[in-house]
Amino acid sequence: MRQVLFGAAATDEQRRRQAARVTRKLALLRAHGLIRKVPKSHRYLLTSAGQTAIPALLATRNATLDQLTPAA
């Protein structure tokens, strides 16, 4: 997952920092109840709350300011 998000790390120090960032992001998503860990594996699944919230957040992030403000 680290490599997909950040690409190839130039140094071991960068790889360690990037892995720590991924760990913190996963912990945050779990704390908010958006993902859950599959027992005895390295996999995560979206919860029902995550299936509702994440597409809405991504659509908002990809929208322009004109799309987000009401027409006058």
CHARMM internal coordinates of N, CA and C (Angstrom, degrees):
IC EDIT
DIST 1 N 1 CA 1.4358
DIST 1 CA 1 C 1.5266
ANGL 1 N 1 CA 1 C 109.60
DIST 1 C 2 N 1.3156
ANGL 1 CA 1 C 2 N 116.47
DIHE 1 N 1 CA 1 C 2 N -39.31
DIST 2 N 2 CA 1.4607
ANGL 1 C 2 N 2 CA 120.73
DIHE 1 CA 1 C 2 N 2 CA 179.67
DIST 2 CA 2 C 1.5136
ANGL 2 N 2 CA 2 C 110.71
DIHE 1 C 2 N 2 CA 2 C -58.52
DIST 2 C 3 N 1.3186
ANGL 2 CA 2 C 3 N 116.66
DIHE 2 N 2 CA 2 C 3 N -44.17
DIST 3 N 3 CA 1.4619
ANGL 2 C 3 N 3 CA 120.81
DIHE 2 CA 2 C 3 N 3 CA -177.04
DIST 3 CA 3 C 1.5278
ANGL 3 N 3 CA 3 C 111.27
DIHE 2 C 3 N 3 CA 3 C -67.98
DIST 3 C 4 N 1.3090
ANGL 3 CA 3 C 4 N 117.97
DIHE 3 N 3 CA 3 C 4 N -35.12
DIST 4 N 4 CA 1.4650
ANGL 3 C 4 N 4 CA 121.16
DIHE 3 CA 3 C 4 N 4 CA 178.08
DIST 4 CA 4 C 1.5203
ANGL 4 N 4 CA 4 C 110.40
DIHE 3 C 4 N 4 CA 4 C -66.64
DIST 4 C 5 N 1.3246
ANGL 4 CA 4 C 5 N 116.97
DIHE 4 N 4 CA 4 C 5 N -41.48
DIST 5 N 5 CA 1.4565
ANGL 4 C 5 N 5 CA 120.40
DIHE 4 CA 4 C 5 N 5 CA -177.83
DIST 5 CA 5 C 1.5191
ANGL 5 N 5 CA 5 C 113.45
DIHE 4 C 5 N 5 CA 5 C -75.78
DIST 5 C 6 N 1.3127
ANGL 5 CA 5 C 6 N 117.76
DIHE 5 N 5 CA 5 C 6 N -38.62
DIST 6 N 6 CA 1.4572
ANGL 5 C 6 N 6 CA 121.24
DIHE 5 CA 5 C 6 N 6 CA -170.85
DIST 6 CA 6 C 1.5233
ANGL 6 N 6 CA 6 C 114.50
DIHE 5 C 6 N 6 CA 6 C -115.33
DIST 6 C 7 N 1.3206
ANGL 6 CA 6 C 7 N 118.80
DIHE 6 N 6 CA 6 C 7 N -12.24
DIST 7 N 7 CA 1.4636
ANGL 6 C 7 N 7 CA 120.51
DIHE 6 CA 6 C 7 N 7 CA -175.66
DIST 7 CA 7 C 1.5169
ANGL 7 N 7 CA 7 C 110.43
DIHE 6 C 7 N 7 CA 7 C 81.70
DIST 7 C 8 N 1.3089
ANGL 7 CA 7 C 8 N 114.55
DIHE 7 N 7 CA 7 C 8 N -169.74
DIST 8 N 8 CA 1.4672
ANGL 7 C 8 N 8 CA 119.91
DIHE 7 CA 7 C 8 N 8 CA -178.94
DIST 8 CA 8 C 1.5245
ANGL 8 N 8 CA 8 C 110.28
DIHE 7 C 8 N 8 CA 8 C -72.50
DIST 8 C 9 N 1.3210
ANGL 8 CA 8 C 9 N 116.10
DIHE 8 N 8 CA 8 C 9 N 133.13
DIST 9 N 9 CA 1.4609
ANGL 8 C 9 N 9 CA 121.18
DIHE 8 CA 8 C 9 N 9 CA 178.23
DIST 9 CA 9 C 1.5203
ANGL 9 N 9 CA 9 C 109.18
DIHE 8 C 9 N 9 CA 9 C -84.01
DIST 9 C 10 N 1.3197
ANGL 9 CA 9 C 10 N 115.13
DIHE 9 N 9 CA 9 C 10 N 140.98
DIST 10 N 10 CA 1.4646
ANGL 9 C 10 N 10 CA 120.33
DIHE 9 CA 9 C 10 N 10 CA -179.18
DIST 10 CA 10 C 1.5333
ANGL 10 N 10 CA 10 C 111.32
DIHE 9 C 10 N 10 CA 10 C -75.64
DIST 10 C 11 N 1.3138
ANGL 10 CA 10 C 11 N 116.24
DIHE 10 N 10 CA 10 C 11 N -35.36
DIST 11 N 11 CA 1.4648
ANGL 10 C 11 N 11 CA 119.77
DIHE 10 CA 10 C 11 N 11 CA -176.35
DIST 11 CA 11 C 1.5240
ANGL 11 N 11 CA 11 C 109.97
DIHE 10 C 11 N 11 CA 11 C -131.64
DIST 11 C 12 N 1.3249
ANGL 11 CA 11 C 12 N 115.26
DIHE 11 N 11 CA 11 C 12 N 165.99
DIST 12 N 12 CA 1.4672
ANGL 11 C 12 N 12 CA 120.66
DIHE 11 CA 11 C 12 N 12 CA 175.72
DIST 12 CA 12 C 1.5274
ANGL 12 N 12 CA 12 C 110.63
DIHE 11 C 12 N 12 CA 12 C -63.87
DIST 12 C 13 N 1.3201
ANGL 12 CA 12 C 13 N 116.50
DIHE 12 N 12 CA 12 C 13 N -36.50
DIST 13 N 13 CA 1.4636
ANGL 12 C 13 N 13 CA 121.36
DIHE 12 CA 12 C 13 N 13 CA 179.01
DIST 13 CA 13 C 1.5273
ANGL 13 N 13 CA 13 C 110.24
DIHE 12 C 13 N 13 CA 13 C -62.10
DIST 13 C 14 N 1.3243
ANGL 13 CA 13 C 14 N 117.90
DIHE 13 N 13 CA 13 C 14 N -43.95
DIST 14 N 14 CA 1.4697
ANGL 13 C 14 N 14 CA 121.54
DIHE 13 CA 13 C 14 N 14 CA 177.88
DIST 14 CA 14 C 1.5250
ANGL 14 N 14 CA 14 C 110.85
DIHE 13 C 14 N 14 CA 14 C -63.43
DIST 14 C 15 N 1.3125
ANGL 14 CA 14 C 15 N 117.09
DIHE 14 N 14 CA 14 C 15 N -43.20
DIST 15 N 15 CA 1.4583
ANGL 14 C 15 N 15 CA 120.67
DIHE 14 CA 14 C 15 N 15 CA 179.99
DIST 15 CA 15 C 1.5225
ANGL 15 N 15 CA 15 C 110.60
DIHE 14 C 15 N 15 CA 15 C -61.76
DIST 15 C 16 N 1.3019
ANGL 15 CA 15 C 16 N 117.74
DIHE 15 N 15 CA 15 C 16 N -40.93
DIST 16 N 16 CA 1.4643
ANGL 15 C 16 N 16 CA 122.08
DIHE 15 CA 15 C 16 N 16 CA 179.09
DIST 16 CA 16 C 1.5288
ANGL 16 N 16 CA 16 C 110.73
DIHE 15 C 16 N 16 CA 16 C -65.04
DIST 16 C 17 N 1.3224
ANGL 16 CA 16 C 17 N 117.26
DIHE 16 N 16 CA 16 C 17 N -43.57
DIST 17 N 17 CA 1.4657
ANGL 16 C 17 N 17 CA 121.08
DIHE 16 CA 16 C 17 N 17 CA 179.01
DIST 17 CA 17 C 1.5288
ANGL 17 N 17 CA 17 C 111.50
DIHE 16 C 17 N 17 CA 17 C -64.95
DIST 17 C 18 N 1.3283
ANGL 17 CA 17 C 18 N 115.98
DIHE 17 N 17 CA 17 C 18 N -40.94
DIST 18 N 18 CA 1.4603
ANGL 17 C 18 N 18 CA 119.92
DIHE 17 CA 17 C 18 N 18 CA 179.40
DIST 18 CA 18 C 1.5263
ANGL 18 N 18 CA 18 C 110.54
DIHE 17 C 18 N 18 CA 18 C -65.98
DIST 18 C 19 N 1.2996
ANGL 18 CA 18 C 19 N 117.89
DIHE 18 N 18 CA 18 C 19 N -40.90
DIST 19 N 19 CA 1.4636
ANGL 18 C 19 N 19 CA 121.52
DIHE 18 CA 18 C 19 N 19 CA 177.95
DIST 19 CA 19 C 1.5295
ANGL 19 N 19 CA 19 C 110.24
DIHE 18 C 19 N 19 CA 19 C -62.66
DIST 19 C 20 N 1.3146
ANGL 19 CA 19 C 20 N 117.22
DIHE 19 N 19 CA 19 C 20 N -38.73
DIST 20 N 20 CA 1.4633
ANGL 19 C 20 N 20 CA 121.16
DIHE 19 CA 19 C 20 N 20 CA 177.96
DIST 20 CA 20 C 1.5266
ANGL 20 N 20 CA 20 C 110.51
DIHE 19 C 20 N 20 CA 20 C -65.03
DIST 20 C 21 N 1.3312
ANGL 20 CA 20 C 21 N 117.79
DIHE 20 N 20 CA 20 C 21 N -38.87
DIST 21 N 21 CA 1.4684
ANGL 20 C 21 N 21 CA 121.14
DIHE 20 CA 20 C 21 N 21 CA 177.57
DIST 21 CA 21 C 1.5214
ANGL 21 N 21 CA 21 C 111.10
DIHE 20 C 21 N 21 CA 21 C -62.87
DIST 21 C 22 N 1.3315
ANGL 21 CA 21 C 22 N 117.03
DIHE 21 N 21 CA 21 C 22 N -42.42
DIST 22 N 22 CA 1.4638
ANGL 21 C 22 N 22 CA 120.82
DIHE 21 CA 21 C 22 N 22 CA 178.76
DIST 22 CA 22 C 1.5206
ANGL 22 N 22 CA 22 C 110.00
DIHE 21 C 22 N 22 CA 22 C -63.20
DIST 22 C 23 N 1.3203
ANGL 22 CA 22 C 23 N 117.28
DIHE 22 N 22 CA 22 C 23 N -42.68
DIST 23 N 23 CA 1.4617
ANGL 22 C 23 N 23 CA 121.81
DIHE 22 CA 22 C 23 N 23 CA 179.09
DIST 23 CA 23 C 1.5225
ANGL 23 N 23 CA 23 C 110.73
DIHE 22 C 23 N 23 CA 23 C -60.50
DIST 23 C 24 N 1.3294
ANGL 23 CA 23 C 24 N 117.43
DIHE 23 N 23 CA 23 C 24 N -43.79
DIST 24 N 24 CA 1.4643
ANGL 23 C 24 N 24 CA 120.74
DIHE 23 CA 23 C 24 N 24 CA 179.42
DIST 24 CA 24 C 1.5266
ANGL 24 N 24 CA 24 C 111.43
DIHE 23 C 24 N 24 CA 24 C -65.26
DIST 24 C 25 N 1.3257
ANGL 24 CA 24 C 25 N 117.48
DIHE 24 N 24 CA 24 C 25 N -39.79
DIST 25 N 25 CA 1.4755
ANGL 24 C 25 N 25 CA 120.79
DIHE 24 CA 24 C 25 N 25 CA 178.46
DIST 25 CA 25 C 1.5246
ANGL 25 N 25 CA 25 C 111.02
DIHE 24 C 25 N 25 CA 25 C -64.60
DIST 25 C 26 N 1.3214
ANGL 25 CA 25 C 26 N 117.52
DIHE 25 N 25 CA 25 C 26 N -43.41
DIST 26 N 26 CA 1.4623
ANGL 25 C 26 N 26 CA 120.69
DIHE 25 CA 25 C 26 N 26 CA 177.68
DIST 26 CA 26 C 1.5291
ANGL 26 N 26 CA 26 C 110.62
DIHE 25 C 26 N 26 CA 26 C -62.26
DIST 26 C 27 N 1.3038
ANGL 26 CA 26 C 27 N 117.42
DIHE 26 N 26 CA 26 C 27 N -41.93
DIST 27 N 27 CA 1.4610
ANGL 26 C 27 N 27 CA 121.25
DIHE 26 CA 26 C 27 N 27 CA 179.03
DIST 27 CA 27 C 1.5273
ANGL 27 N 27 CA 27 C 110.70
DIHE 26 C 27 N 27 CA 27 C -62.99
DIST 27 C 28 N 1.3189
ANGL 27 CA 27 C 28 N 117.33
DIHE 27 N 27 CA 27 C 28 N -38.58
DIST 28 N 28 CA 1.4597
ANGL 27 C 28 N 28 CA 121.38
DIHE 27 CA 27 C 28 N 28 CA 179.34
DIST 28 CA 28 C 1.5309
ANGL 28 N 28 CA 28 C 110.71
DIHE 27 C 28 N 28 CA 28 C -66.89
DIST 28 C 29 N 1.3218
ANGL 28 CA 28 C 29 N 116.48
DIHE 28 N 28 CA 28 C 29 N -43.57
DIST 29 N 29 CA 1.4647
ANGL 28 C 29 N 29 CA 120.04
DIHE 28 CA 28 C 29 N 29 CA 178.36
DIST 29 CA 29 C 1.5267
ANGL 29 N 29 CA 29 C 111.11
DIHE 28 C 29 N 29 CA 29 C -64.51
DIST 29 C 30 N 1.3237
ANGL 29 CA 29 C 30 N 117.23
DIHE 29 N 29 CA 29 C 30 N -38.09
DIST 30 N 30 CA 1.4682
ANGL 29 C 30 N 30 CA 120.99
DIHE 29 CA 29 C 30 N 30 CA 177.14
DIST 30 CA 30 C 1.5216
ANGL 30 N 30 CA 30 C 110.80
DIHE 29 C 30 N 30 CA 30 C -67.24
DIST 30 C 31 N 1.3249
ANGL 30 CA 30 C 31 N 117.30
DIHE 30 N 30 CA 30 C 31 N -41.09
DIST 31 N 31 CA 1.4597
ANGL 30 C 31 N 31 CA 121.07
DIHE 30 CA 30 C 31 N 31 CA -179.43
DIST 31 CA 31 C 1.5269
ANGL 31 N 31 CA 31 C 111.36
DIHE 30 C 31 N 31 CA 31 C -63.49
DIST 31 C 32 N 1.3124
ANGL 31 CA 31 C 32 N 117.07
DIHE 31 N 31 CA 31 C 32 N -32.96
DIST 32 N 32 CA 1.4678
ANGL 31 C 32 N 32 CA 121.26
DIHE 31 CA 31 C 32 N 32 CA 178.69
DIST 32 CA 32 C 1.5256
ANGL 32 N 32 CA 32 C 112.26
DIHE 31 C 32 N 32 CA 32 C -85.51
DIST 32 C 33 N 1.3203
ANGL 32 CA 32 C 33 N 117.04
DIHE 32 N 32 CA 32 C 33 N -2.00
DIST 33 N 33 CA 1.4528
ANGL 32 C 33 N 33 CA 120.76
DIHE 32 CA 32 C 33 N 33 CA 176.98
DIST 33 CA 33 C 1.5147
ANGL 33 N 33 CA 33 C 113.98
DIHE 32 C 33 N 33 CA 33 C 75.91
DIST 33 C 34 N 1.3336
ANGL 33 CA 33 C 34 N 117.74
DIHE 33 N 33 CA 33 C 34 N 23.38
DIST 34 N 34 CA 1.4631
ANGL 33 C 34 N 34 CA 120.88
DIHE 33 CA 33 C 34 N 34 CA -178.75
DIST 34 CA 34 C 1.5220
ANGL 34 N 34 CA 34 C 112.56
DIHE 33 C 34 N 34 CA 34 C -91.32
DIST 34 C 35 N 1.3322
ANGL 34 CA 34 C 35 N 117.00
DIHE 34 N 34 CA 34 C 35 N -24.79
DIST 35 N 35 CA 1.4592
ANGL 34 C 35 N 35 CA 121.34
DIHE 34 CA 34 C 35 N 35 CA 176.37
DIST 35 CA 35 C 1.5213
ANGL 35 N 35 CA 35 C 108.54
DIHE 34 C 35 N 35 CA 35 C -133.43
DIST 35 C 36 N 1.3249
ANGL 35 CA 35 C 36 N 115.53
DIHE 35 N 35 CA 35 C 36 N 160.19
DIST 36 N 36 CA 1.4597
ANGL 35 C 36 N 36 CA 120.50
DIHE 35 CA 35 C 36 N 36 CA 173.42
DIST 36 CA 36 C 1.5190
ANGL 36 N 36 CA 36 C 108.27
DIHE 35 C 36 N 36 CA 36 C -137.71
DIST 36 C 37 N 1.3037
ANGL 36 CA 36 C 37 N 116.02
DIHE 36 N 36 CA 36 C 37 N 149.78
DIST 37 N 37 CA 1.4543
ANGL 36 C 37 N 37 CA 121.37
DIHE 36 CA 36 C 37 N 37 CA -178.72
DIST 37 CA 37 C 1.5221
ANGL 37 N 37 CA 37 C 109.95
DIHE 36 C 37 N 37 CA 37 C -82.39
DIST 37 C 38 N 1.3226
ANGL 37 CA 37 C 38 N 115.95
DIHE 37 N 37 CA 37 C 38 N 137.83
DIST 38 N 38 CA 1.4560
ANGL 37 C 38 N 38 CA 120.71
DIHE 37 CA 37 C 38 N 38 CA 173.22
DIST 38 CA 38 C 1.5255
ANGL 38 N 38 CA 38 C 106.42
DIHE 37 C 38 N 38 CA 38 C -78.60
DIST 38 C 39 N 1.3277
ANGL 38 CA 38 C 39 N 117.67
DIHE 38 N 38 CA 38 C 39 N 124.80
DIST 39 N 39 CA 1.4668
ANGL 38 C 39 N 39 CA 119.89
DIHE 38 CA 38 C 39 N 39 CA -176.07
DIST 39 CA 39 C 1.5344
ANGL 39 N 39 CA 39 C 112.40
DIHE 38 C 39 N 39 CA 39 C -57.35
DIST 39 C 40 N 1.3152
ANGL 39 CA 39 C 40 N 115.47
DIHE 39 N 39 CA 39 C 40 N 142.11
DIST 40 N 40 CA 1.4643
ANGL 39 C 40 N 40 CA 124.40
DIHE 39 CA 39 C 40 N 40 CA 176.47
DIST 40 CA 40 C 1.5209
ANGL 40 N 40 CA 40 C 113.17
DIHE 39 C 40 N 40 CA 40 C 57.23
DIST 40 C 41 N 1.3355
ANGL 40 CA 40 C 41 N 116.51
DIHE 40 N 40 CA 40 C 41 N 35.58
DIST 41 N 41 CA 1.4674
ANGL 40 C 41 N 41 CA 120.26
DIHE 40 CA 40 C 41 N 41 CA 176.89
DIST 41 CA 41 C 1.5269
ANGL 41 N 41 CA 41 C 108.39
DIHE 40 C 41 N 41 CA 41 C -150.70
DIST 41 C 42 N 1.3167
ANGL 41 CA 41 C 42 N 115.16
DIHE 41 N 41 CA 41 C 42 N 178.55
DIST 42 N 42 CA 1.4720
ANGL 41 C 42 N 42 CA 121.40
DIHE 41 CA 41 C 42 N 42 CA 176.81
DIST 42 CA 42 C 1.5195
ANGL 42 N 42 CA 42 C 110.14
DIHE 41 C 42 N 42 CA 42 C -104.43
DIST 42 C 43 N 1.3298
ANGL 42 CA 42 C 43 N 117.77
DIHE 42 N 42 CA 42 C 43 N 23.37
DIST 43 N 43 CA 1.4581
ANGL 42 C 43 N 43 CA 122.40
DIHE 42 CA 42 C 43 N 43 CA -174.43
DIST 43 CA 43 C 1.5220
ANGL 43 N 43 CA 43 C 111.19
DIHE 42 C 43 N 43 CA 43 C -106.59
DIST 43 C 44 N 1.3302
ANGL 43 CA 43 C 44 N 114.12
DIHE 43 N 43 CA 43 C 44 N 154.05
DIST 44 N 44 CA 1.4527
ANGL 43 C 44 N 44 CA 122.02
DIHE 43 CA 43 C 44 N 44 CA 175.48
DIST 44 CA 44 C 1.5196
ANGL 44 N 44 CA 44 C 108.42
DIHE 43 C 44 N 44 CA 44 C -128.77
DIST 44 C 45 N 1.3344
ANGL 44 CA 44 C 45 N 116.50
DIHE 44 N 44 CA 44 C 45 N 149.33
DIST 45 N 45 CA 1.4540
ANGL 44 C 45 N 45 CA 122.74
DIHE 44 CA 44 C 45 N 45 CA 176.97
DIST 45 CA 45 C 1.5212
ANGL 45 N 45 CA 45 C 109.21
DIHE 44 C 45 N 45 CA 45 C -125.21
DIST 45 C 46 N 1.3340
ANGL 45 CA 45 C 46 N 115.87
DIHE 45 N 45 CA 45 C 46 N 149.98
DIST 46 N 46 CA 1.4528
ANGL 45 C 46 N 46 CA 119.98
DIHE 45 CA 45 C 46 N 46 CA 173.52
DIST 46 CA 46 C 1.5207
ANGL 46 N 46 CA 46 C 109.55
DIHE 45 C 46 N 46 CA 46 C -71.22
DIST 46 C 47 N 1.3114
ANGL 46 CA 46 C 47 N 115.94
DIHE 46 N 46 CA 46 C 47 N 139.08
DIST 47 N 47 CA 1.4536
ANGL 46 C 47 N 47 CA 120.44
DIHE 46 CA 46 C 47 N 47 CA 172.34
DIST 47 CA 47 C 1.5201
ANGL 47 N 47 CA 47 C 108.00
DIHE 46 C 47 N 47 CA 47 C -83.26
DIST 47 C 48 N 1.3151
ANGL 47 CA 47 C 48 N 117.65
DIHE 47 N 47 CA 47 C 48 N 176.05
DIST 48 N 48 CA 1.4642
ANGL 47 C 48 N 48 CA 119.87
DIHE 47 CA 47 C 48 N 48 CA 177.84
DIST 48 CA 48 C 1.5276
ANGL 48 N 48 CA 48 C 110.23
DIHE 47 C 48 N 48 CA 48 C -63.95
DIST 48 C 49 N 1.3229
ANGL 48 CA 48 C 49 N 117.40
DIHE 48 N 48 CA 48 C 49 N -35.37
DIST 49 N 49 CA 1.4664
ANGL 48 C 49 N 49 CA 120.43
DIHE 48 CA 48 C 49 N 49 CA 175.98
DIST 49 CA 49 C 1.5315
ANGL 49 N 49 CA 49 C 110.60
DIHE 48 C 49 N 49 CA 49 C -65.73
DIST 49 C 50 N 1.3225
ANGL 49 CA 49 C 50 N 116.44
DIHE 49 N 49 CA 49 C 50 N -38.46
DIST 50 N 50 CA 1.4585
ANGL 49 C 50 N 50 CA 120.79
DIHE 49 CA 49 C 50 N 50 CA 178.00
DIST 50 CA 50 C 1.5082
ANGL 50 N 50 CA 50 C 112.42
DIHE 49 C 50 N 50 CA 50 C -67.29
DIST 50 C 51 N 1.3341
ANGL 50 CA 50 C 51 N 117.08
DIHE 50 N 50 CA 50 C 51 N -36.12
DIST 51 N 51 CA 1.4562
ANGL 50 C 51 N 51 CA 120.91
DIHE 50 CA 50 C 51 N 51 CA 179.15
DIST 51 CA 51 C 1.5266
ANGL 51 N 51 CA 51 C 111.32
DIHE 50 C 51 N 51 CA 51 C -67.01
DIST 51 C 52 N 1.3089
ANGL 51 CA 51 C 52 N 116.97
DIHE 51 N 51 CA 51 C 52 N -24.84
DIST 52 N 52 CA 1.4612
ANGL 51 C 52 N 52 CA 121.50
DIHE 51 CA 51 C 52 N 52 CA 177.02
DIST 52 CA 52 C 1.5264
ANGL 52 N 52 CA 52 C 111.28
DIHE 51 C 52 N 52 CA 52 C -86.86
DIST 52 C 53 N 1.3200
ANGL 52 CA 52 C 53 N 116.41
DIHE 52 N 52 CA 52 C 53 N -45.81
DIST 53 N 53 CA 1.4637
ANGL 52 C 53 N 53 CA 120.97
DIHE 52 CA 52 C 53 N 53 CA -170.97
DIST 53 CA 53 C 1.5265
ANGL 53 N 53 CA 53 C 113.76
DIHE 52 C 53 N 53 CA 53 C -78.83
DIST 53 C 54 N 1.3147
ANGL 53 CA 53 C 54 N 118.26
DIHE 53 N 53 CA 53 C 54 N -42.56
DIST 54 N 54 CA 1.4633
ANGL 53 C 54 N 54 CA 120.40
DIHE 53 CA 53 C 54 N 54 CA -172.03
DIST 54 CA 54 C 1.5263
ANGL 54 N 54 CA 54 C 112.80
DIHE 53 C 54 N 54 CA 54 C -64.86
DIST 54 C 55 N 1.3449
ANGL 54 CA 54 C 55 N 121.25
DIHE 54 N 54 CA 54 C 55 N -45.19
DIST 55 N 55 CA 1.4685
ANGL 54 C 55 N 55 CA 118.81
DIHE 54 CA 54 C 55 N 55 CA 176.41
DIST 55 CA 55 C 1.5341
ANGL 55 N 55 CA 55 C 112.52
DIHE 54 C 55 N 55 CA 55 C -61.45
DIST 55 C 56 N 1.3407
ANGL 55 CA 55 C 56 N 117.30
DIHE 55 N 55 CA 55 C 56 N -36.39
DIST 56 N 56 CA 1.4593
ANGL 55 C 56 N 56 CA 120.36
DIHE 55 CA 55 C 56 N 56 CA 178.13
DIST 56 CA 56 C 1.5276
ANGL 56 N 56 CA 56 C 110.79
DIHE 55 C 56 N 56 CA 56 C -65.96
DIST 56 C 57 N 1.3250
ANGL 56 CA 56 C 57 N 116.91
DIHE 56 N 56 CA 56 C 57 N -41.78
DIST 57 N 57 CA 1.4667
ANGL 56 C 57 N 57 CA 120.51
DIHE 56 CA 56 C 57 N 57 CA 178.59
DIST 57 CA 57 C 1.5252
ANGL 57 N 57 CA 57 C 111.65
DIHE 56 C 57 N 57 CA 57 C -65.92
DIST 57 C 58 N 1.3192
ANGL 57 CA 57 C 58 N 116.90
DIHE 57 N 57 CA 57 C 58 N -40.89
DIST 58 N 58 CA 1.4668
ANGL 57 C 58 N 58 CA 120.13
DIHE 57 CA 57 C 58 N 58 CA 179.08
DIST 58 CA 58 C 1.5225
ANGL 58 N 58 CA 58 C 111.29
DIHE 57 C 58 N 58 CA 58 C -67.10
DIST 58 C 59 N 1.3293
ANGL 58 CA 58 C 59 N 118.14
DIHE 58 N 58 CA 58 C 59 N -39.25
DIST 59 N 59 CA 1.4598
ANGL 58 C 59 N 59 CA 121.29
DIHE 58 CA 58 C 59 N 59 CA 177.79
DIST 59 CA 59 C 1.5175
ANGL 59 N 59 CA 59 C 110.55
DIHE 58 C 59 N 59 CA 59 C -63.97
DIST 59 C 60 N 1.3256
ANGL 59 CA 59 C 60 N 116.35
DIHE 59 N 59 CA 59 C 60 N -40.46
DIST 60 N 60 CA 1.4631
ANGL 59 C 60 N 60 CA 120.49
DIHE 59 CA 59 C 60 N 60 CA 178.20
DIST 60 CA 60 C 1.5210
ANGL 60 N 60 CA 60 C 110.78
DIHE 59 C 60 N 60 CA 60 C -66.23
DIST 60 C 61 N 1.3112
ANGL 60 CA 60 C 61 N 116.64
DIHE 60 N 60 CA 60 C 61 N -41.40
DIST 61 N 61 CA 1.4632
ANGL 60 C 61 N 61 CA 120.23
DIHE 60 CA 60 C 61 N 61 CA -179.76
DIST 61 CA 61 C 1.5246
ANGL 61 N 61 CA 61 C 112.02
DIHE 60 C 61 N 61 CA 61 C -64.93
DIST 61 C 62 N 1.3334
ANGL 61 CA 61 C 62 N 117.08
DIHE 61 N 61 CA 61 C 62 N -34.76
DIST 62 N 62 CA 1.4604
ANGL 61 C 62 N 62 CA 120.87
DIHE 61 CA 61 C 62 N 62 CA -177.72
DIST 62 CA 62 C 1.5234
ANGL 62 N 62 CA 62 C 113.59
DIHE 61 C 62 N 62 CA 62 C -87.85
DIST 62 C 63 N 1.3246
ANGL 62 CA 62 C 63 N 118.27
DIHE 62 N 62 CA 62 C 63 N -7.72
DIST 63 N 63 CA 1.4534
ANGL 62 C 63 N 63 CA 121.68
DIHE 62 CA 62 C 63 N 63 CA -178.07
DIST 63 CA 63 C 1.5331
ANGL 63 N 63 CA 63 C 110.19
DIHE 62 C 63 N 63 CA 63 C -80.13
DIST 63 C 64 N 1.3218
ANGL 63 CA 63 C 64 N 114.61
DIHE 63 N 63 CA 63 C 64 N 154.84
DIST 64 N 64 CA 1.4615
ANGL 63 C 64 N 64 CA 119.84
DIHE 63 CA 63 C 64 N 64 CA 175.49
DIST 64 CA 64 C 1.5155
ANGL 64 N 64 CA 64 C 109.84
DIHE 63 C 64 N 64 CA 64 C -85.80
DIST 64 C 65 N 1.3096
ANGL 64 CA 64 C 65 N 117.02
DIHE 64 N 64 CA 64 C 65 N 167.45
DIST 65 N 65 CA 1.4548
ANGL 64 C 65 N 65 CA 121.40
DIHE 64 CA 64 C 65 N 65 CA 179.02
DIST 65 CA 65 C 1.5236
ANGL 65 N 65 CA 65 C 110.70
DIHE 64 C 65 N 65 CA 65 C -63.25
DIST 65 C 66 N 1.3345
ANGL 65 CA 65 C 66 N 117.63
DIHE 65 N 65 CA 65 C 66 N -37.44
DIST 66 N 66 CA 1.4587
ANGL 65 C 66 N 66 CA 121.00
DIHE 65 CA 65 C 66 N 66 CA 177.87
DIST 66 CA 66 C 1.5330
ANGL 66 N 66 CA 66 C 112.00
DIHE 65 C 66 N 66 CA 66 C -62.91
DIST 66 C 67 N 1.3059
ANGL 66 CA 66 C 67 N 116.91
DIHE 66 N 66 CA 66 C 67 N -35.92
DIST 67 N 67 CA 1.4647
ANGL 66 C 67 N 67 CA 120.63
DIHE 66 CA 66 C 67 N 67 CA 179.03
DIST 67 CA 67 C 1.5205
ANGL 67 N 67 CA 67 C 111.94
DIHE 66 C 67 N 67 CA 67 C -72.01
DIST 67 C 68 N 1.3095
ANGL 67 CA 67 C 68 N 117.45
DIHE 67 N 67 CA 67 C 68 N -27.52
DIST 68 N 68 CA 1.4530
ANGL 67 C 68 N 68 CA 121.38
DIHE 67 CA 67 C 68 N 68 CA -176.88
DIST 68 CA 68 C 1.5254
ANGL 68 N 68 CA 68 C 113.69
DIHE 67 C 68 N 68 CA 68 C -87.28
DIST 68 C 69 N 1.3404
ANGL 68 CA 68 C 69 N 117.81
DIHE 68 N 68 CA 68 C 69 N -23.10
DIST 69 N 69 CA 1.4590
ANGL 68 C 69 N 69 CA 120.72
DIHE 68 CA 68 C 69 N 69 CA -179.16
DIST 69 CA 69 C 1.5225
ANGL 69 N 69 CA 69 C 109.52
DIHE 68 C 69 N 69 CA 69 C -95.62
DIST 69 C 70 N 1.3237
ANGL 69 CA 69 C 70 N 116.49
DIHE 69 N 69 CA 69 C 70 N 144.59
DIST 70 N 70 CA 1.4682
ANGL 69 C 70 N 70 CA 119.02
DIHE 69 CA 69 C 70 N 70 CA 179.80
DIST 70 CA 70 C 1.5343
ANGL 70 N 70 CA 70 C 110.81
DIHE 69 C 70 N 70 CA 70 C -70.73
DIST 70 C 71 N 1.3052
ANGL 70 CA 70 C 71 N 114.37
DIHE 70 N 70 CA 70 C 71 N 148.44
DIST 71 N 71 CA 1.4716
ANGL 70 C 71 N 71 CA 120.27
DIHE 70 CA 70 C 71 N 71 CA 179.16
DIST 71 CA 71 C 1.5332
ANGL 71 N 71 CA 71 C 108.89
DIHE 70 C 71 N 71 CA 71 C -71.16
DIST 71 C 72 N 1.3150
ANGL 71 CA 71 C 72 N 115.24
DIHE 71 N 71 CA 71 C 72 N 138.08
DIST 72 N 72 CA 1.4746
ANGL 71 C 72 N 72 CA 119.76
DIHE 71 CA 71 C 72 N 72 CA -177.59
DIST 72 CA 72 C 1.4990
ANGL 72 N 72 CA 72 C 112.39
DIHE 71 C 72 N 72 CA 72 C -93.69
END
COOR INIT
IC SEED 1 N 1 CA 1 C
IC BUILD
